[in-house]
Amino acid sequence: MSLLTEQIIAALSDKANPEKAAFFPRFFKSTPGGYGEGDQFLGVIVPEQRKVAKVVFKEISFSEIAELLQNPYHEVRLTAIYILVYKYQKLKINADQKELVDFYLDHLDYVNNWDLVDSSCYHILGHYYQDKDKSQIYEIAENDNLWKQRVAMISSMYWIKSGQFDEAIALAEKLLYHEHDLIHTAVGWMLREIGNKDFEVEMGFLRKRYSTMPRTALRYAIEKFDPELRQQLLKGKLK
């Protein structure tokens, strides 16, 4: 372990809060049988992690980031994620962006809870693949790993915010009937983002599927709808 890596972990450990360390395992379902089973927590809040990441992201190497990503503590891995995002956002040359994207893809096994996914994938993969062939994203969606499938779905948020909906709709169709609730929330969230940009595009998707799609996905998708329309959809009685 490098000196810088040790300093980062020490800086995070200094901000550890025992009450948060006790609460986070329940919040992130790291108890036996949970989706984050086995994850460990220091008890460091996100703003403190971001502060550390902003101090070191310019000087840290990929090998040192890899050390952080492989750390058993959730907050150390999430800090590594923030570092990657900050690094990526400063890159202007495609070759440099590709190097970081390849590193991120090579280490997806450590992007293994919803906050690690949601804090990184659309900033990195969404931006990089916006105007490129997206077969890599579809390959990730085909993976049987829950977190990688969520990476594929949430990456589409960058394209949605740019007014590009086709790929997000295709990914939503692919993942809509997934067995896990965390994919239902991801699909519903992205449908809601589409609706924020173009209500009719979202409604076109929902009209065909609202009566059969998972309830969690539907609730997320229609969260901001007019109350009357929302009730029609929830009751399966769209006029």
Buried (B, 14 or more C-beta within 10 A) or exposed (E): EEEBBEEBBEBBBEBBBEEBBEEBBEEBBBEEEEBBEEBBBBBBEEEBBBBBBEBBBEEBEBEBBBBBBEBEBBBBBBBBBBBBBBBBEEBEEEEEBEEBBEBBBEBBEBBBBBBBBBBBBBBBBBBBBBEEEBEBBBEBBEEEEBBBBBBBBBBBBBBBBEEBBEBBBBBBEBBBBBEBEBBBBBBBBBBBBBBEBEEEBBBEBBEEBBEEBBEBBBBBBBEEBEEEBBEBBBEEEEE
